[in-house]
Amino acid sequence: MLNTSWLFWALLSAVLTKLGVNTINSDFATFIRTCVILLLVGGIAYFTKQFQPISSLSGRGLTFLVLSGLATGASWLCYFRAMQLGQAAQVAPIDKLSVVLVAVFSVALLGEQLSGINWLGIALITAGVILVAWQG
């Protein structure tokens, strides 16, 4: 039976990424990963009949999806390169600073509000990243 713990899947992702870029160019590794994801998600959309015409998307929605795709692609390129060059135990936590950035951007750009306990969590994530990535 598959383990349903998010921690199991997060650890598996980090290990597979590190093993995947260990012996090949990180950019090519990103290309292979992207092709696999395209086939997997395309298959899911096809078999669940969730495809829809591109013309049904608004110009604004499509623009933001393209920008999101570009940002994701750039993020993956950077992550795979960092995994190739660095230690997974240090690279993976720094990558998770994206959680902190999303929280800060959601407040600054989207007007969302976070409670004191939410900000404490953000501070703890930041501190945890620093402690795990610290080489001492």
C-alpha positions as CSV (number, residue, x, y, z in Angstrom):
1,M,0.0,0.0,0.0
2,L,1.3,3.5,-0.9
3,N,2.2,5.7,2.0
4,T,-0.2,8.7,2.1
5,S,2.0,10.9,4.2
6,W,3.0,14.2,2.5
7,L,6.4,13.9,4.2
8,F,7.0,10.5,2.5
9,W,6.2,12.0,-1.0
10,A,8.3,15.1,-0.3
11,L,11.3,13.1,0.7
12,L,10.8,10.7,-2.3
13,S,10.7,13.7,-4.6
14,A,13.9,15.2,-3.2
15,V,15.7,11.8,-3.4
16,L,14.5,11.1,-7.0
17,T,15.4,14.6,-8.1
18,K,18.9,14.2,-6.7
19,L,19.3,10.8,-8.2
20,G,17.9,12.0,-11.5
21,V,20.4,14.8,-12.0
22,N,23.4,12.9,-10.5
23,T,24.7,11.7,-13.9
24,I,23.1,13.9,-16.5
25,N,23.0,17.6,-17.4
26,S,20.4,19.4,-15.2
27,D,18.8,21.2,-18.1
28,F,18.3,17.9,-20.0
29,A,16.9,16.4,-16.8
30,T,14.4,19.2,-16.6
31,F,13.4,18.5,-20.2
32,I,12.8,14.8,-19.5
33,R,10.8,15.6,-16.3
34,T,8.7,18.1,-18.2
35,C,8.0,15.5,-21.0
36,V,6.9,12.9,-18.4
37,I,4.6,15.4,-16.7
38,L,3.1,16.5,-20.0
39,L,2.3,12.9,-20.8
40,L,1.0,12.1,-17.4
41,V,-1.2,15.2,-16.9
42,G,-2.3,15.1,-20.6
43,G,-3.4,11.5,-20.1
44,I,-5.3,12.3,-17.0
45,A,-7.1,15.2,-18.7
46,Y,-7.9,13.0,-21.7
47,F,-9.2,10.0,-19.8
48,T,-11.2,12.1,-17.4
49,K,-12.6,14.2,-20.3
50,Q,-11.3,17.5,-18.8
51,F,-9.8,19.0,-22.0
52,Q,-11.4,22.2,-23.1
53,P,-10.8,24.5,-26.1
54,I,-8.1,27.1,-25.6
55,S,-10.6,29.6,-27.0
56,S,-12.7,29.1,-23.9
57,L,-10.0,30.7,-21.7
58,S,-10.0,34.4,-21.2
59,G,-7.0,36.3,-22.6
60,R,-6.1,37.3,-19.1
61,G,-6.4,33.8,-17.8
62,L,-4.3,32.4,-20.6
63,T,-1.6,35.1,-20.1
64,F,-1.3,34.3,-16.4
65,L,-1.1,30.5,-17.1
66,V,1.7,31.2,-19.6
67,L,3.5,33.4,-17.1
68,S,3.0,30.7,-14.4
69,G,4.4,28.1,-16.8
70,L,7.5,30.2,-17.5
71,A,8.1,30.8,-13.8
72,T,7.7,27.1,-13.1
73,G,10.1,26.2,-15.9
74,A,12.7,28.7,-14.6
75,S,12.2,27.4,-11.1
76,W,12.7,23.8,-12.2
77,L,15.8,24.7,-14.1
78,C,17.3,26.4,-11.1
79,Y,16.3,23.7,-8.7
80,F,17.7,20.9,-10.9
81,R,21.0,22.8,-11.3
82,A,21.2,23.4,-7.6
83,M,20.5,19.7,-6.9
84,Q,23.2,18.8,-9.3
85,L,25.8,21.1,-7.7
86,G,24.8,21.0,-4.1
87,Q,23.7,18.6,-1.3
88,A,20.0,17.6,-1.4
89,A,19.7,18.2,2.3
90,Q,20.6,21.8,1.8
91,V,19.1,22.6,-1.6
92,A,15.6,21.2,-0.8
93,P,14.9,23.3,2.3
94,I,16.0,26.5,0.5
95,D,13.6,25.6,-2.3
96,K,10.8,25.6,0.3
97,L,11.4,29.3,0.9
98,S,8.8,29.6,-1.9
99,V,6.2,29.0,0.8
100,V,7.5,32.1,2.6
101,L,7.5,34.1,-0.6
102,V,4.0,33.1,-1.5
103,A,2.7,34.2,1.9
104,V,4.5,37.5,1.7
105,F,3.3,38.1,-1.9
106,S,-0.2,37.1,-1.1
107,V,-0.3,39.8,1.6
108,A,1.6,42.5,-0.4
109,L,0.0,41.9,-3.9
110,L,-3.3,40.2,-3.3
111,G,-4.4,41.9,-0.1
112,E,-4.8,38.7,1.8
113,Q,-4.5,38.8,5.6
114,L,-2.5,36.5,7.8
115,S,-3.0,36.0,11.5
116,G,-0.3,36.2,14.1
117,I,0.0,32.4,14.2
118,N,0.4,32.4,10.4
119,W,3.2,34.9,10.6
120,L,4.8,32.8,13.4
121,G,4.6,29.8,11.1
122,I,6.3,31.8,8.3
123,A,9.0,32.9,10.7
124,L,9.6,29.3,11.8
125,I,9.8,28.0,8.2
126,T,12.4,30.7,7.5
127,A,14.4,29.8,10.6
128,G,14.1,26.1,9.8
129,V,15.4,26.7,6.3
130,I,18.4,28.6,7.6
131,L,19.2,26.0,10.2
132,V,19.0,23.1,7.8
133,A,20.9,24.8,5.0
134,W,23.6,26.2,7.3
135,Q,27.0,24.7,6.7
136,G,28.9,24.8,9.9
